[in-house]
């Protein structure tokens, strides 16, 4: 794909993903025209604009706006070629306590992004999803599942228009805001005598932010419209994560929280008949009449009809030493970004 002269807009662009995506694209594709950071927090935009890797870069623009505001989206999307939709209310407890707000942002906001992108003839849109959207048991997951389906079906709404939509789904990003790693770090630094584990059986997928960004770039470069991309990533037991961070501390099982799962599910068995496997990722194909299945996806192979992809049945697992190295890399990158 030719990135020359292209303009990109990132909703929720001041978040962990938006900053890393912007950093990688500015370095990898100096030929792009501009990246627009669209978000509602002026202070976070100020902080991001003054980070060493972004300061004085004339390809970077900052727009204050909310995806709930359709008119502002229309203005921000003028001349935009690609959109990465990362804006969402993501904290499970906050969504449970403020359900109307979660619906307004995660569902109605998604609808606004879809409609305005079609009207403004944006070429490609990639929406970020979450493992919690798969067989959801909390409101956050339910709103993201709805959002995923809206974006996939957005291809039908686009009709003869060139706009195409796809979705990228991934699990826990190590070190991101709200992640258990910074939470454990705070506890350890405060002198805690034990680390809380909700359930000793619990497993989670883990990936670096850079891996998530690369998956989105792959989606942008290969999508036909309607695909749901799922990155292959390793799993780890939460008890092993605790051992990697503080082997000297005791563990305390505190009980599973509302809306929490023992294992993260990325692809349910019900989607196996639509799923194609590639070396580094899976694609769940859309159930469209015009979709030509594997003929659109050279190099892929259909999965077993009873295939299910979750963190408990994964074939790739992180060791304690690998997690230690991952945490060290995250800490180093964070220090580097604020110098």
C-alpha positions in Angstrom: 0.0 0.0 0.0 1.3 3.5 -0.9 1.3 5.8 2.1 2.6 8.8 0.2 0.5 11.9 0.9 -2.0 10.0 3.0 -3.8 11.6 6.0 -4.7 9.6 9.1 -7.1 10.4 11.9 -7.0 8.6 15.3 -10.0 8.8 17.6 -8.9 8.7 21.2 -5.5 9.4 19.9 -3.9 10.5 23.2 -4.3 7.0 24.7 -1.6 4.4 24.9 -2.3 2.9 21.5 -2.7 6.3 19.7 0.7 7.5 20.9 2.5 4.4 20.0 0.7 4.1 16.6 1.6 7.8 15.9 5.3 7.2 16.9 5.7 4.2 14.7 3.9 5.6 11.6 5.8 8.9 11.7 9.1 6.9 11.8 8.1 4.1 9.3 6.3 6.3 6.8 7.9 9.8 6.7 6.1 10.2 3.3 2.6 10.6 5.0 1.0 14.0 4.9 -0.5 14.2 8.4 -1.8 12.4 11.5 -4.8 14.0 13.2 -5.2 13.3 17.0 -8.9 13.5 17.7 -9.7 13.4 21.4 -11.6 15.4 24.1 -8.9 16.0 26.7 -7.0 19.2 26.0 -4.3 18.5 28.7 -3.5 15.0 27.3 -3.1 16.6 23.9 -0.8 19.2 25.4 1.3 16.5 27.0 1.4 14.4 23.9 2.4 17.4 21.7 5.4 18.0 24.0 6.7 14.5 24.1 10.2 14.4 22.5 9.2 12.1 19.7 6.3 14.4 18.6 7.5 17.9 19.5 7.6 20.3 16.5 6.6 17.6 14.0 4.6 19.5 11.4 2.8 16.3 10.2 1.0 16.1 13.5 -2.4 17.9 14.2 -4.5 18.0 17.4 -8.3 18.3 17.2 -10.4 18.7 20.4 -13.6 16.7 19.8 -15.8 13.9 21.0 -17.1 11.0 18.8 -20.5 11.8 20.3 -20.4 15.1 18.3 -21.2 14.2 14.7 -20.7 17.8 13.4 -17.2 17.9 14.9 -16.4 14.6 13.3 -17.5 15.9 9.9 -15.1 18.9 10.3 -12.2 16.7 11.6 -12.5 14.2 8.7 -12.1 16.7 5.9 -9.4 15.3 3.6 -8.7 12.1 5.7 -7.8 8.9 4.0 -7.6 6.4 6.9 -9.2 6.3 10.4 -8.2 4.3 13.4 -11.0 4.2 15.9 -9.5 3.8 19.3 -11.9 6.0 21.4 -14.0 4.2 23.9 -15.0 4.0 27.6 -12.9 1.0 28.6 -13.0 0.6 32.4 -15.4 -2.3 33.2 -16.5 -0.8 36.6 -17.1 2.6 35.2 -19.2 1.2 32.3 -21.3 -0.9 34.8 -21.9 2.2 37.0 -22.5 4.6 34.0 -24.3 2.4 31.4 -25.9 5.2 29.5 -22.6 6.9 29.0 -21.0 3.7 27.8 -23.7 3.2 25.2 -23.4 6.9 24.1 -19.7 6.6 23.5 -19.1 3.0 22.5 -22.2 2.4 20.4 -23.6 5.7 19.3 -20.1 7.2 19.0 -19.2 4.2 16.8 -22.3 4.8 14.6 -21.2 8.5 14.2 -17.7 7.5 13.1 -19.2 5.0 10.5 -21.7 7.5 9.1 -19.3 10.4 8.9 -16.5 8.3 7.4 -18.9 7.1 4.6 -20.1 10.7 4.0 -16.6 12.0 3.9 -15.4 9.2 1.6 -12.7 8.0 4.0 -10.9 5.1 2.2 -10.2 2.7 5.1 -11.3 2.5 8.8 -9.9 0.1 11.4 -11.8 -0.1 14.7 -10.1 -1.5 17.8 -11.9 -4.3 19.7 -11.2 -6.2 22.9 -11.3 -9.8 24.1 -14.3 -8.7 26.3 -16.4 -8.2 23.2 -16.2 -12.0 22.6 -19.1 -13.7 24.6 -19.5 -10.6 26.8 -20.5 -10.9 30.4 -20.2 -7.2 31.3 -21.6 -4.0 29.7 -18.2 -2.8 28.4 -17.9 -6.1 26.4 -21.5 -5.9 25.2 -21.1 -2.3 23.9 -17.8 -3.3 22.1 -19.5 -6.4 20.6 -22.2 -4.1 19.3 -19.5 -1.7 18.0 -17.7 -4.5 16.2 -20.9 -5.6 14.5 -21.6 -2.0 13.5 -18.2 -1.6 11.9 -18.4 -4.9 10.0 -21.9 -4.1 8.7 -20.7 -0.6 7.9 -19.4 -2.1 4.7 -22.9 -2.9 3.6 -24.1 0.7 4.5 -21.2 2.1 2.4 -22.7 0.6 -0.7 -21.0 1.9 -3.9 -19.0 4.3 -1.7 -15.2 3.4 -1.4 -15.2 3.4 2.4 -14.2 0.0 3.9 -14.3 -1.0 7.5 -12.4 -3.8 9.5 -11.8 -4.6 13.1 -8.7 -5.6 15.1 -9.2 -7.5 18.3 -6.5 -8.1 20.9 -6.1 -8.8 24.7 -4.1 -7.2 27.5 -1.5 -4.7 26.5 1.4 -5.0 29.0 1.9 -1.7 30.8 -1.0 0.1 29.4 -3.2 2.3 31.6 -5.6 0.1 33.7 -3.4 -2.9 33.2 -2.6 -5.2 36.2 1.2 -4.7 35.7 1.3 -1.0 36.8 -1.2 -1.9 39.6 1.0 -4.7 40.9 4.0 -2.3 40.6 2.3 0.3 42.8 1.5 -2.3 45.4 5.1 -3.6 45.4 6.5 -0.1 45.7 4.1 0.7 48.6 5.6 -2.2 50.6 2.7 -4.6 50.4 3.1 -8.1 52.0 1.0 -9.9 49.4 -0.4 -9.6 45.9 -4.2 -10.1 45.2 -5.2 -12.7 42.6 -8.9 -12.9 41.9 -8.7 -16.6 40.9 -5.6 -18.9 40.9 -6.8 -20.5 37.7 -7.0 -17.3 35.7 -5.0 -16.8 32.5 -4.6 -13.8 30.2 -3.2 -13.0 26.8 -0.3 -10.6 26.8 1.3 -8.5 24.1 3.3 -5.3 23.7 1.8 -2.2 22.5 4.1 -2.3 19.4 2.6 -5.6 18.4 -0.9 -4.2 18.6 0.1 -1.3 16.4 1.8 -3.6 13.8 -1.4 -5.7 13.7 -3.5 -2.6 12.9 -1.0 -1.6 10.2 -1.3 -5.1 8.7 -5.1 -4.7 8.7 -4.8 -1.3 6.9 -2.6 -2.8 4.3 -4.4 -6.1 3.6 -8.1 -5.4 4.4 -10.9 -5.8 1.8 -13.6 -4.7 4.3 -15.4 -6.8 6.8 -12.6 -8.8 8.4 -12.1 -9.1 12.1 -8.3 -9.6 12.7 -7.2 -11.5 15.8 -3.4 -11.4 16.6 -1.8 -14.6 17.8 -0.3 -13.8 21.2 1.1 -15.8 24.2 -0.8 -16.5 27.4 0.3 -16.5 31.0 -1.2 -17.5 34.3 -1.9 -14.6 36.6 0.0 -16.5 39.4 3.1 -16.6 37.2 2.8 -12.9 36.4 2.8 -12.2 40.2 5.9 -14.5 40.6 7.6 -12.7 37.7 7.1 -9.3 39.4 7.5 -10.2 43.1 8.7 -13.8 43.8 9.2 -12.9 47.5 5.6 -12.0 48.1 2.7 -14.2 49.1 -0.4 -14.5 46.9 -3.9 -14.0 48.2 -6.9 -15.3 46.3 -9.7 -12.7 46.6 -12.4 -14.0 44.4 -13.5 -13.3 40.9 -14.9 -9.8 40.3 -18.2 -9.0 38.6 -17.9 -9.2 34.8 -14.5 -11.0 35.0 -13.7 -14.3 33.2 -11.3 -17.1 34.1 -9.9 -17.1 30.5 -9.9 -14.4 27.8 -11.8 -15.5 24.7 -10.8 -14.1 21.4 -12.6 -16.3 18.9 -15.6 -18.4 20.1 -16.4 -21.8 18.5 -19.5 -20.3 16.9 -17.1 -18.2 14.7 -14.9 -21.2 13.7 -16.7 -21.8 10.4 -15.8 -18.2 9.3 -12.2 -18.2 10.7 -9.1 -18.4 8.6 -5.6 -19.0 10.1 -2.4 -17.2 9.0 1.1 -17.4 10.4 0.7 -14.6 12.9 -3.0 -14.0 13.1 -6.5 -15.2 12.5 -9.2 -13.5 10.4 -12.9 -14.0 11.2 -14.6 -13.4 7.8 -17.8 -11.6 7.5 -21.1 -13.4 6.6 -21.7 -11.3 3.5 -23.2 -12.7 0.2 -20.5 -11.0 -1.8 -17.6 -12.3 0.3 -15.6 -14.9 -1.6 -14.1 -16.6 1.4 -10.5 -17.9 1.0 -10.2 -16.6 -2.5 -9.8 -13.2 -1.0 -7.1 -14.4 1.4 -4.1 -16.2 -0.2 -2.0 -18.0 2.3 -4.7 -18.7 4.8 -6.3 -22.0 5.8 -9.7 -22.8 7.4 -9.6 -23.8 11.1 -11.2 -26.9 12.6 -15.0 -26.5 13.0 -14.6 -26.9 16.8 -11.8 -24.4 17.0 -11.9 -21.9 19.9 -9.1 -19.4 20.7 -8.8 -18.5 24.4 -6.0 -17.8 26.8 -6.5 -21.2 28.6 -6.2 -23.4 25.5 -3.4 -21.4 23.8 -0.4 -23.2 22.4 2.0 -20.4 23.2 2.9 -19.4 26.8 5.1 -16.8 28.3 7.6 -18.0 30.9 8.4 -16.1 34.0 11.7 -15.0 32.6 10.1 -13.8 29.4 7.6 -11.8 31.4 10.4 -10.2 33.4 12.2 -9.2 30.2 8.9 -7.8 28.8 8.4 -5.7 31.9 11.9 -4.4 31.7 11.4 -3.4 28.1 8.2 -1.6 28.9 9.8 0.3 31.7 12.8 1.4 29.5 10.5 2.5 26.7 8.4 4.6 29.1 11.4 6.3 30.6 12.7 7.0 27.1 9.5 8.6 26.0 9.4 11.2 28.7 13.1 12.3 28.5 
